[in-house]
Amino acid sequence: MFYPILLLLQLLLPVKSGFTHVWTIPVKGDKVATDNLGNPLVIDKDVLNKYRDNGTFFRTFSNKRLGKISAIDAMNPLKIAVFYKDFSRILYLDNTLTENGNAIELEKFDLEQASLLCASYGNGIWVYDGVAYSLTRFNQEMQRTVQILNLNQILGYTPDPKYLMEHDNHLYMSVPERGILQFDIFGTYIRTIPITGLTKFQVIGQNIFYSKTPGILDAFQIKTLQENQFELPINDYIDMCINQDRIYLLRKDSLSAFQFPLQSE
């Protein structure tokens, strides 16, 4: 797969600015994500709003019975996973934000204390249980295909992970005090990448993107361990998301889309 920003990383020196403003729209929310088509999704408590990649509003969704939305994963734009941590429920939505079947009750799978989830290949899903310190992968029929019990014994310490995502046959889990744990697709622990303090990140190609300093986007090359930095056009964002050659920055009252600097700059 071709990633425009991967070529960009090879051409820019650390702390390079030059982002091009695409659009800004008024929104209310605290978390932003995108599907793989570049359509932004903004979470505002129990409400999920979807916008088109040109910034126009598309649809809204809310399920008052399940309360506040904890996280979403739109890896598959036709099957968006919506996680309700307080009720240990997963709800799937299609690309029009219409409910796709009944909510999945995780307590039926002995996961009453599920704290993290992310989408997996083949419409599967990973779930982390913070009480049992377990990682479980389910296929699209909710059958267990991988289960790691007592992760604290494998690691030699008690983890308190804050973020989980799958990319290119690897699972990445951020334990802020330790770094980003990397597993293979079968759940085998590989290593800990020494990036601490993260509650969110994105893996694109062979790069981990994150922001620890306001106004700075960091890019860590997984294989070479090389680091690059980008100066972002604003620094009062509360969340961010990258998709292809764009970055979406969410502020308290707006969402802005910026194009990455041109390769010719």
MIKOL-912130 format. One record per residue (C-alpha): residue in one letter; y, x, z; residue number from 1. Coordinates in Angstrom, 2 decimals. Example, Ala and Ser with C-alpha at 12.3 -4.5 7.8 and 13.67 -1.06 7.14 Angstrom:
<A, <-4.50, 12.30, 7.80>, 1>
<S, <-1.06, 13.67, 7.14>, 2>
//
This chain:
<M, <0.00, 0.00, 0.00>, 1>
<F, <3.49, 1.28, -0.83>, 2>
<Y, <5.99, 1.48, 2.00>, 3>
<P, <9.57, 2.18, 0.81>, 4>
<I, <10.66, 3.53, 4.19>, 5>
<L, <7.90, 6.16, 4.21>, 6>
<L, <9.53, 7.96, 1.31>, 7>
<L, <12.84, 7.55, 3.04>, 8>
<L, <11.61, 9.39, 6.12>, 9>
<Q, <10.83, 12.46, 4.02>, 10>
<L, <14.36, 12.56, 2.62>, 11>
<L, <16.56, 11.95, 5.64>, 12>
<L, <17.53, 14.35, 8.41>, 13>
<P, <17.46, 13.10, 12.02>, 14>
<V, <20.22, 10.63, 12.98>, 15>
<K, <21.08, 9.35, 9.52>, 16>
<S, <23.22, 6.24, 9.13>, 17>
<G, <24.15, 4.27, 6.03>, 18>
<F, <22.45, 0.89, 6.49>, 19>
<T, <23.68, -1.83, 4.13>, 20>
<H, <24.50, -5.23, 5.59>, 21>
<V, <22.59, -8.03, 3.84>, 22>
<W, <23.42, -11.09, 5.90>, 23>
<T, <24.20, -12.37, 9.39>, 24>
<I, <23.42, -15.87, 10.62>, 25>
<P, <24.09, -17.63, 13.95>, 26>
<V, <20.91, -17.99, 15.98>, 27>
<K, <19.87, -18.38, 19.59>, 28>
<G, <16.80, -16.56, 20.84>, 29>
<D, <15.37, -13.52, 22.57>, 30>
<K, <12.59, -12.29, 20.27>, 31>
<V, <12.30, -11.76, 16.52>, 32>
<A, <9.33, -11.13, 14.26>, 33>
<T, <8.65, -11.42, 10.53>, 34>
<D, <5.70, -12.40, 8.42>, 35>
<N, <4.53, -10.03, 5.70>, 36>
<L, <6.75, -11.83, 3.19>, 37>
<G, <9.89, -10.84, 5.08>, 38>
<N, <10.65, -14.25, 6.56>, 39>
<P, <12.16, -13.88, 10.06>, 40>
<L, <10.87, -15.92, 13.00>, 41>
<V, <12.99, -16.23, 16.14>, 42>
<I, <11.66, -17.31, 19.54>, 43>
<D, <13.98, -19.23, 21.84>, 44>
<K, <11.97, -20.17, 24.95>, 45>
<D, <9.61, -22.93, 23.73>, 46>
<V, <11.16, -23.12, 20.24>, 47>
<L, <10.17, -21.12, 17.17>, 48>
<N, <12.61, -21.09, 14.26>, 49>
<K, <11.67, -19.77, 10.84>, 50>
<Y, <14.16, -18.51, 8.25>, 51>
<R, <13.77, -17.41, 4.66>, 52>
<D, <14.36, -13.79, 3.72>, 53>
<N, <17.83, -14.74, 2.40>, 54>
<G, <18.85, -15.98, 5.85>, 55>
<T, <18.64, -19.71, 5.20>, 56>
<F, <17.02, -21.90, 7.84>, 57>
<F, <13.55, -23.20, 6.96>, 58>
<R, <11.68, -24.91, 9.78>, 59>
<T, <11.49, -25.26, 13.55>, 60>
<F, <8.53, -25.78, 15.88>, 61>
<S, <8.10, -26.58, 19.55>, 62>
<N, <5.24, -27.78, 21.74>, 63>
<K, <6.76, -28.93, 25.04>, 64>
<R, <3.34, -29.40, 26.65>, 65>
<L, <2.58, -25.67, 26.42>, 66>
<G, <5.98, -24.46, 27.54>, 67>
<K, <7.54, -21.09, 26.81>, 68>
<I, <6.28, -19.04, 23.89>, 69>
<S, <5.26, -15.58, 25.11>, 70>
<A, <4.60, -13.91, 21.75>, 71>
<I, <3.72, -14.53, 18.14>, 72>
<D, <1.87, -12.54, 15.48>, 73>
<A, <2.52, -13.44, 11.86>, 74>
<M, <0.25, -10.83, 10.25>, 75>
<N, <-1.17, -13.73, 8.24>, 76>
<P, <1.79, -15.98, 7.27>, 77>
<L, <-0.65, -18.84, 6.69>, 78>
<K, <-2.09, -18.52, 10.19>, 79>
<I, <0.62, -17.56, 12.67>, 80>
<A, <-0.74, -16.93, 16.17>, 81>
<V, <1.46, -18.34, 18.95>, 82>
<F, <0.61, -17.21, 22.48>, 83>
<Y, <1.42, -19.22, 25.61>, 84>
<K, <0.69, -16.85, 28.47>, 85>
<D, <1.46, -19.28, 31.30>, 86>
<F, <-1.19, -21.71, 30.06>, 87>
<S, <-3.60, -19.13, 28.54>, 88>
<R, <-3.41, -20.89, 25.20>, 89>
<I, <-3.29, -19.77, 21.57>, 90>
<L, <-1.95, -22.10, 18.92>, 91>
<Y, <-2.12, -21.43, 15.19>, 92>
<L, <0.58, -22.55, 12.76>, 93>
<D, <0.59, -22.55, 8.97>, 94>
<N, <3.47, -21.28, 6.83>, 95>
<T, <5.39, -24.53, 7.37>, 96>
<L, <5.07, -24.18, 11.17>, 97>
<T, <2.63, -27.07, 11.28>, 98>
<E, <-0.10, -26.91, 13.94>, 99>
<N, <-3.40, -25.77, 12.46>, 100>
<G, <-6.01, -27.31, 14.74>, 101>
<N, <-6.07, -27.69, 18.51>, 102>
<A, <-4.87, -25.05, 20.94>, 103>
<I, <-7.50, -22.49, 21.96>, 104>
<E, <-8.11, -22.50, 25.71>, 105>
<L, <-8.77, -18.91, 26.69>, 106>
<E, <-10.20, -19.82, 30.10>, 107>
<K, <-13.23, -21.17, 28.25>, 108>
<F, <-13.85, -17.57, 27.21>, 109>
<D, <-13.41, -16.24, 30.77>, 110>
<L, <-9.90, -15.03, 29.95>, 111>
<E, <-7.83, -16.94, 32.47>, 112>
<Q, <-5.43, -14.01, 32.93>, 113>
<A, <-4.84, -13.04, 29.31>, 114>
<S, <-1.56, -11.17, 29.10>, 115>
<L, <-1.41, -9.78, 25.55>, 116>
<L, <-2.71, -10.68, 22.13>, 117>
<C, <-2.33, -9.63, 18.53>, 118>
<A, <-3.79, -10.66, 15.19>, 119>
<S, <-6.68, -8.71, 13.70>, 120>
<Y, <-8.21, -8.32, 10.26>, 121>
<G, <-10.16, -11.24, 8.78>, 122>
<N, <-8.15, -13.79, 10.78>, 123>
<G, <-9.48, -12.34, 14.01>, 124>
<I, <-7.58, -11.73, 17.23>, 125>
<W, <-7.45, -9.22, 20.09>, 126>
<V, <-6.88, -10.40, 23.66>, 127>
<Y, <-6.16, -8.26, 26.72>, 128>
<D, <-7.00, -9.55, 30.20>, 129>
<G, <-4.86, -7.89, 32.86>, 130>
<V, <-7.15, -8.77, 35.77>, 131>
<A, <-10.48, -7.66, 34.30>, 132>
<Y, <-8.79, -4.81, 32.36>, 133>
<S, <-10.72, -5.96, 29.32>, 134>
<L, <-10.04, -5.90, 25.59>, 135>
<T, <-11.83, -8.51, 23.50>, 136>
<R, <-11.82, -9.10, 19.77>, 137>
<F, <-12.72, -12.52, 18.38>, 138>
<N, <-13.38, -13.37, 14.74>, 139>
<Q, <-11.89, -16.47, 13.12>, 140>
<E, <-14.68, -18.62, 14.63>, 141>
<M, <-13.74, -17.30, 18.09>, 142>
<Q, <-16.96, -15.36, 18.40>, 143>
<R, <-16.77, -12.07, 20.31>, 144>
<T, <-17.21, -9.10, 18.00>, 145>
<V, <-15.89, -6.38, 20.34>, 146>
<Q, <-15.57, -6.33, 24.11>, 147>
<I, <-14.34, -3.45, 26.25>, 148>
<L, <-14.85, -4.06, 29.95>, 149>
<N, <-13.23, -2.11, 32.79>, 150>
<L, <-10.71, -0.24, 30.65>, 151>
<N, <-9.39, 1.26, 33.87>, 152>
<Q, <-12.66, 3.14, 34.33>, 153>
<I, <-12.58, 4.47, 30.77>, 154>
<L, <-8.99, 5.67, 31.13>, 155>
<G, <-9.24, 6.91, 34.70>, 156>
<Y, <-6.24, 4.86, 35.81>, 157>
<T, <-5.16, 1.23, 36.03>, 158>
<P, <-3.17, 0.34, 32.90>, 159>
<D, <-0.31, -2.13, 32.78>, 160>
<P, <0.15, -2.59, 29.01>, 161>
<K, <3.17, -4.36, 27.54>, 162>
<Y, <2.48, -4.54, 23.80>, 163>
<L, <-0.49, -4.71, 21.44>, 164>
<M, <-0.81, -4.52, 17.66>, 165>
<E, <-3.43, -3.71, 15.03>, 166>
<H, <-2.71, -1.66, 11.93>, 167>
<D, <-4.88, 0.05, 9.33>, 168>
<N, <-8.16, -0.27, 11.24>, 169>
<H, <-6.65, 0.89, 14.52>, 170>
<L, <-5.50, -0.92, 17.63>, 171>
<Y, <-2.39, 0.33, 19.44>, 172>
<M, <-1.50, -0.55, 23.03>, 173>
<S, <1.65, 0.52, 24.83>, 174>
<V, <1.24, 1.49, 28.48>, 175>
<P, <4.87, 2.43, 29.26>, 176>
<E, <4.05, 4.91, 32.03>, 177>
<R, <1.42, 6.73, 29.92>, 178>
<G, <2.15, 6.27, 26.21>, 179>
<I, <0.61, 4.39, 23.30>, 180>
<L, <-3.18, 4.11, 23.47>, 181>
<Q, <-4.98, 4.27, 20.14>, 182>
<F, <-8.39, 2.66, 19.58>, 183>
<D, <-10.53, 2.33, 16.49>, 184>
<I, <-11.47, -1.07, 15.12>, 185>
<F, <-14.64, -1.08, 17.22>, 186>
<G, <-12.69, -0.64, 20.43>, 187>
<T, <-13.43, 3.04, 20.96>, 188>
<Y, <-10.60, 4.84, 22.73>, 189>
<I, <-9.29, 7.70, 20.59>, 190>
<R, <-6.23, 9.17, 22.27>, 191>
<T, <-2.89, 8.50, 23.92>, 192>
<I, <0.19, 9.11, 21.77>, 193>
<P, <2.91, 10.61, 24.01>, 194>
<I, <5.62, 7.98, 23.58>, 195>
<T, <6.39, 6.40, 26.94>, 196>
<G, <8.62, 3.57, 28.11>, 197>
<L, <7.94, 1.16, 25.24>, 198>
<T, <7.61, -2.61, 25.52>, 199>
<K, <7.60, -3.07, 21.74>, 200>
<F, <6.97, -0.94, 18.66>, 201>
<Q, <5.78, -1.25, 15.07>, 202>
<V, <3.26, 0.84, 13.17>, 203>
<I, <4.04, 1.04, 9.46>, 204>
<G, <1.99, 3.39, 7.32>, 205>
<Q, <1.56, 6.51, 9.46>, 206>
<N, <4.77, 6.00, 11.44>, 207>
<I, <5.50, 4.38, 14.78>, 208>
<F, <8.96, 2.80, 14.87>, 209>
<Y, <10.69, 2.03, 18.15>, 210>
<S, <14.06, 2.05, 19.88>, 211>
<K, <14.57, 3.43, 23.39>, 212>
<T, <18.26, 4.31, 23.05>, 213>
<P, <20.74, 1.58, 22.04>, 214>
<G, <21.81, 2.10, 18.44>, 215>
<I, <19.02, 4.56, 17.60>, 216>
<L, <15.82, 3.84, 15.67>, 217>
<D, <13.07, 6.41, 16.24>, 218>
<A, <10.23, 7.13, 13.83>, 219>
<F, <7.20, 9.09, 15.04>, 220>
<Q, <4.79, 10.42, 12.41>, 221>
<I, <1.30, 9.89, 13.82>, 222>
<K, <-0.45, 12.73, 11.95>, 223>
<T, <2.22, 15.45, 11.95>, 224>
<L, <3.90, 14.43, 15.25>, 225>
<Q, <7.24, 14.83, 13.47>, 226>
<E, <10.09, 12.66, 14.77>, 227>
<N, <13.07, 11.23, 12.86>, 228>
<Q, <16.00, 9.15, 14.04>, 229>
<F, <18.29, 6.63, 12.38>, 230>
<E, <21.68, 5.53, 13.64>, 231>
<L, <21.66, 1.75, 13.60>, 232>
<P, <24.75, -0.24, 12.52>, 233>
<I, <24.96, -2.13, 15.84>, 234>
<N, <23.80, -1.26, 19.33>, 235>
<D, <23.95, -4.50, 21.33>, 236>
<Y, <20.75, -5.98, 19.89>, 237>
<I, <18.17, -7.50, 22.22>, 238>
<D, <15.25, -7.25, 19.81>, 239>
<M, <14.46, -5.83, 16.39>, 240>
<C, <11.86, -5.99, 13.66>, 241>
<I, <11.21, -3.99, 10.47>, 242>
<N, <9.76, -5.41, 7.27>, 243>
<Q, <9.46, -3.39, 4.07>, 244>
<D, <12.92, -1.85, 3.46>, 245>
<R, <14.81, -4.10, 5.87>, 246>
<I, <15.50, -4.12, 9.58>, 247>
<Y, <16.35, -7.32, 11.45>, 248>
<L, <18.52, -6.99, 14.55>, 249>
<L, <18.71, -9.90, 16.97>, 250>
<R, <21.79, -10.28, 19.18>, 251>
<K, <22.49, -12.97, 21.78>, 252>
<D, <24.13, -15.23, 19.23>, 253>
<S, <23.15, -13.92, 15.79>, 254>
<L, <20.49, -12.35, 13.59>, 255>
<S, <21.46, -9.66, 11.07>, 256>
<A, <19.49, -8.17, 8.19>, 257>
<F, <20.23, -4.63, 7.01>, 258>
<Q, <18.84, -2.63, 4.11>, 259>
<F, <17.63, 0.88, 4.87>, 260>
<P, <19.77, 3.66, 3.37>, 261>
<L, <19.21, 4.30, -0.32>, 262>
<Q, <17.05, 7.31, -1.17>, 263>
<S, <19.89, 8.75, -3.25>, 264>
<E, <22.22, 9.05, -0.25>, 265>
//
